[in-house]
């Protein structure tokens, strides 16, 4: 079992991406018995300084861009056995196809399968074809068309740009003027470039959101615990939307019979439909679902990668060989039994963001207290946007850290996460104080 690293023999895994999601994936892969080394490209300062005992070594690797050809070059140069693609953009550009063509086993959907996230028009039309419940909608490809639809139907209404807009392309418009402005921004002002060639105009769905992740080989799938994300910047769900200010799992608001309905009415028809259309989906499918006041699940969106910060909590709930689980899905023969959920474990993450986020942010501020926070029982400090300057870890973007804790109850996980977050300081630090509060029992 010895190796040149003085560790264990086994897989070399390469994770692409630079956020807290990729840090969490790298840690889960590094504690997998089948793994000998984990590479992360481009990674962040947290990956570079990770020294967890009992883990395979983590190594940060430089990469000039996450262009498919560059990803293939690195995977070949490093001779890796498994690639895990973190962010959606490279998947939508065909990274998994390029890697597969090069003979590299890759966890992540093909470009055709990634259309579920790359095009909201594709998703809505796919849902209609396969009888998947979703909000009533119209598609507009010009401002005149959008204006006619909006004046006829009025507000409130949701306007969505068709393509990838890094979470910025959706507006819930309370008034007709807001709706027209949102349509104009995409179709006339070209604020999202080609991603705004078309917009979806759809009904506002009332209810409570739930995030469900499934790991799938295209046919079989395993459902991870229901996670709940907190999107708005301020306590009480106020202020502008962000990439996510915190999350927890499992969420007990979504009962097992409702999860079964989501599987039967949304997840299974999606996977069967994609296979029937000749674009089988392998990887992680992340369904954003709205539970109506009547208790019915409706599909809001599909994402073709792990949510962030949902991934950070989900990886803390898994035990066993996560690398083997992902590799088996990638190879088309899912082995659910190789990884398992830890009974009775809860996890919660609190995002520490930079001054100005989600707008223009200040970077380069020294971060203090990282070691003290990470030393607490049940706590992991996932780095999101950090860099190292002269031996000091500094802020390097909007969401800086995802302070994650696990415990035997949501209450315990929450107390640990906030205790740890309180030990970390940097200039202008922002955080929400109510992650998981409405769920604590």
HULINVEN-V446664 format. One record per helix or strand of 2 or more residues. SS is the DSSP state (H for helix, E for strand). FROM is the first residue (numbers start at 1). TO is the last residue. Records with the same first field share a line. If there is no record, write none. Layout:
BEGIN
SS=FROM-TO ; FROM-TO
END
This chain:
BEGIN
E=11-17 ; 35-42 ; 57-60 ; 82-85 ; 106-107 ; 137-140 ; 157-161 ; 170-173 ; 199-202 ; 208-216 ; 221-223 ; 227-229 ; 232-234 ; 238-241 ; 246-249 ; 283-291 ; 297-303 ; 318-320 ; 339-341 ; 346-353 ; 379-383 ; 386-389 ; 392-395 ; 399-407
H=20-30 ; 45-48 ; 68-78 ; 88-92 ; 95-101 ; 115-118 ; 120-129 ; 143-153 ; 176-187 ; 193-196 ; 256-276 ; 310-316 ; 322-330 ; 336-338 ; 370-374 ; 410-423 ; 437-439
END
